[in-house]
Amino acid sequence: MAIITISRKIASFGDETAKELANILNYDFIDRKSLEQDLLNRGISEAQLKKYDERKPGFWASLSRDRDAYFDYLREAVYEHASRGNCIFIGRGGFAILRNVPGLYSVRLVAADNIRIARIMDEFNWPEKKAKDLIEESDNNRDGFHKTFFNTENEDSSEYNMVINTGFIEPKTAAEIIKFGLEKTVSADEIILGEKRIKELLLAQKIVNHISFEIKLQIYFLEAEIDGEELTLHGVADNNAAIEKACAVAKEMSGNKKINSAITIVNEYKPFP
C-alpha cells in the first residue's frame, strides 16, 4: 500500500504524469478537486480555499484561525486518503505533510521556463507575455504556500526521492520511470511501518480538529503527537480548564491512551480572529 506524492511546476506535465502513473499502478489519483471537495465537506468555505489553496496568504490571513482550519483539515484529508494506501497525491504540499512517513515516495516534476511558456501558449492560445505572467504568478504562489504552511522550499531537490525534467520526456515515460524508482526503493517492511504511522497521524489530527474547530476550545497552535500508547498535546492556552477538557477529550478519542500535556499557559493570550 505505497504512497506517492508529486510536486510540480505549472506546465511540467504534473497531472498528466500522475494520471498515467495511476493507470499503470492501479492507484487512486488524489487530485486538486478531490482534496477541495474533502475540505468543503469538512466545513472549509470556498472563500477560504481561494485564500489559501496553493498560494501565499497575506500577513493577517496567515495569522488567522481560518488559516489554521484550512491547514489542519487539509492534513486530515491527506492522512485519510493515505490511510487507504495505494494512492498518488499531486500538489497541496503532500510531500511535506507526509515527509516522515516510512515508505513515502516523493517526486518533483520540472521543465525549463521557455518550455512551460510554450506549453501554456499552445494550450490556451495565449500570447507569450500572458503565458509568462501566469507561470510567474503560479511559481510565486506555490513557493509562498510551501514557505508559509511548511517552512520549506519546494524547489529543494533533497526533499524528493526523484526529480524529473519533463522538458525532454512525455508523461507516460515519466510515469514508467517513477514506477521503476518506487519498486527499487520502497520495501514491504517500510510500507508496513508507514501504514502504522499514518494511522497515528490521522488519529492525532482528528483529535486536534475536534478540539479546535468542533467543540472550539480556546487552545491555539494545537498539535497532537502519538508515540505508542502515549499522546502528547502541544499548544497555547490562557486557562487550565481548557487544557483539562482537551486532555479528557483526547483520552476518550484515543482509546484511553496516556495523555501528556505540553500546552503552555499564557495569561490573556489574544489570538487573531
Secondary structure, DSSP 8 states (H G I E B T S, - for coil): --EEEEEE-TTSSHHHHHHHHHHHHT-EEE-HHHHHHHHHHTT--HHHHHHHTTS---TTGGGSHHHHHHHHHHHHHHHHHHTT-SEEEESTTHHHHTTTSTTEEEEEEE--HHHHHHHHHHHHT--HHHHHHHHHHHHHHHHHHHHHHHS--TT-GGG-SEEEETTSS-HHHHHHHHHHHHHHH--HHHHHHHHHHHHHHHHHHHHHHIIIIIS--SEEEEEEEEETTEEEEEEEES-HHHHHHHHHHHHHHTTS-EEEEEEEE-TT-----
